Amino acid sequence: MDISFDIHNDKGDQVRVALSYYDTESMQAFTNDPLTLTLVFYDVTLVRVSGENNIGIRTLKAICDVLYRFMNDNDTAILCFYCDDLTDVARHHTELTPQEYRSRLFSRMFDIYVKSNNIADIVNYGIIIETENTPRFAHFITPEKYLPAVMLLGNIIMEK
């Protein structure tokens, strides 16, 4: 099941939050852990549909709201963010790669959101995937009760 949500701001920017489902067969390529295979993993992609302004804090909060509501409505949902380098991103810290910048931005956005909304049972589990040229960053947003299964999967991915 692939679904998407469009977020608009008052400056004319539009960001699409797309969720793509990983089927059980795809997950079995990484693990045969029974608990992990009962979870439903969704790849989260953020796509700018229109506008060229910097995405502000209100838009980031709206994205978090949509994702939190989705997780709240789907008890076994685990959200997966892969921080790619397909496009450059404007950043003050030019010593960071686009992937690392996106990873830090995502973590900061998540931390602020859960703290400001008193959410205690959702965890951001980040991993670094070492490659030949540059490290890649990924995040799993998971209910705390599923963290051991997600950590197991994260460790397997980091080893591949």
N, C-alpha and C positions, 0 to 999 in steps of 0.2 A: 504494500500500500504506500503510494507516494502522495504526499499532501503538501500544500504550501499556504503561506499566509503573507499578505502584502501589508507592509508598514509604510505609512506616508507621514511626512512632516510638513510644517507650514511653509517651508522654503521650496517646496516642489520636488523634494527627493522621495524616491520610492525604493524600498529594499524588500526583496522577496526572501522569506525564510522558507526553504524547501527541506522537507524531511523525506529521505529515501530509506526504505525498509531493507535490512539485510535478512534474507531468508535463512532458515535453519541450516540448509545445505551449505551455504557460504560460511556460516559460523563453524561447521564441522571441519572445515579445512584448517582451523586453528586449534580447536579444542573438542574433547568429547566429555567435558565436565557436565554432568546432568543439570546442575543448577544454572550454569551459564547458558545451556541450550534451551532453558525455559524462558529466558529473558528475550525481549524484543529490542534489537539494536537499530537505531535510526541514524543515518549520516545526515548531519545538519550542514546545509550550504546557505551562505548569505550572498545574495546576488543584487547588485545595484541595477535596478530597472531603469531609473531615470534620475536626473540631477547630477550635479558635480560638486555640491557643497560638502564640507566635512560633516560626517554623521555625528550629531550631537548626543548629549547624555539622555535627552528625552527619547530619542529614537532607540538608543541602546537599551533603555529601560523598557520600552515597548516590545522590543525583541525578547528580552528576558521574560516579560509578562506572558507573552504567547507561548514560549517554551515551557515555562513553569506550569501554566494551565494545561498544556498538552501532557506533561508528565503526571500532573495531579489526576488527570482523567484516565491515564493509562498506567496502571500500577507497575507493570513489568517493563516499561519503556526505559531504555538507556540511550542517551543522546551522545553521539560521537562527532567531535569536531576535529578535522584535520587542517592544520595551518599550512597552506600551500605557498608556493612562490610563483604562481602563474602570472600575477601582476604585482607591480611594485606598489608600495603604499607610502603615502606621505608620513614622515615620522621625524621627530625631533632628535631621536637617538640614532644617528646614521651608522653607528658602529654595530647596530643590531641588524640581522638579516630580516627580510620581510616576514619569514616564518616565525622567528623568535619574537618580533614585535607583535604580530597577530596573537601569538600564544600569550604573551604578557598582557596585552590589551584584553583578551578574552578572560583570562584569569582575574584580572582586576575588575572587569565588568561583573563577572559572576560573584566575586567576593563582596562587592558593594551591594549587589542586589540581594543576596541572601541575608547579609547583615541588616540592611535597612528594612527588610520584610520579616525579620525574626524567623527565618527558615533554618531549622536545625537538622533536618533529616535528609538533605540533599548534599551530595559531595561532588566536588570537581577533582577527578583523578587524572593528572597529567602524566604523559610519558614522553620520552625523547627517543626517537628512532635514529640510531646512528647509521649514516650512509657513508659512502666513500668520500663524497665532496663536502656535504654539509648536513648537520643534524636536522631532522624533521620533528615537528611537535604535534601531538594529538592529545585530545582531552575526552574523557568520558564523564558525563554528568549522570549520576546514579543515585537512587535512594540508598541511604547508608546501609540498609540491611543487605544490599546486593554488592557492597564494596569488595568482600573477599572474592567473589566470582569474577568481578570486573578486574581486580588486581591480577588474578590468575591469567586472564586473557591478555592484559597489558604486558605482563612478563613474557608471555609466549610471543607476542608481537615484537617486543624489543629484541628477542633472541633471534628472530628470523632475519 
